[in-house]
Amino acid sequence: MAAPAAGSQRAKEPRDEVSLNAIHRETIRKENRCQKLVTEFGINPFHKVHAVTGKPMSWHENQEESADDNFINIIHHAALEPTKKYTEPQTTSQEIGWITKPLIDNNRADRRLNHYRQNSEITRYMEAAWRLKEQSVNLQ
């Protein structure tokens, strides 16, 4: 083993009460600076709620109670798809397919975007030839 360096040869001295109290006060001050007291609690909307059926013969569980509207809104909001929950994608994976609305309206009469099959004299002749070939193969 190597010998300790010259500056670290002094022995650890036991701390006195004043320095221990100063360390304790500094620790508490740092903890209080980073902590905040939470007094309002709510349900986690991302946690699945499992319903447990009540006892069939108990009269107090069979009474209908009105559910809290805030609770129902939170549950319904958690069940929505991400595009209705958020205004923009939350992850990079959500960026693909986030905007599903087409950039332009689908107009079938617009000939710039819709190229329908057009028959000419040559294509009608080839259709008839292929049809005759299929019929001759089917007869054999």
JOFEN-V238032 format. One record per backbone hydrogen bond with DSSP energy under -0.5 kcal/mol. NH is the residue of the N-H (numbers start at 1). CO is the residue of the C=O. If there is no record, write none. Layout:
# JOFEN-V238032
nh={NH,NH}
co={CO,CO}
This chain:
# JOFEN-V238032
nh={8,9,20,21,22,23,24,25,26,27,28,29,30,31,32,33,34,35,39,41,45,47,50,51,53,58,62,72,73,74,75,76,77,78,79,80,84,85,86,95,95,96,96,97,98,100,107,108,110,111,113,114,115,116,124,125,126,127,128,129,130,131,132,133,134,135,136,137,138,139,140}
co={5,6,16,17,18,19,20,21,22,23,24,25,26,27,28,29,30,31,37,39,43,44,48,49,51,55,58,68,69,70,71,72,73,74,75,77,81,81,82,91,92,92,93,95,95,98,105,106,107,109,110,110,113,114,120,121,122,123,124,125,126,127,128,129,130,131,132,133,134,135,136}
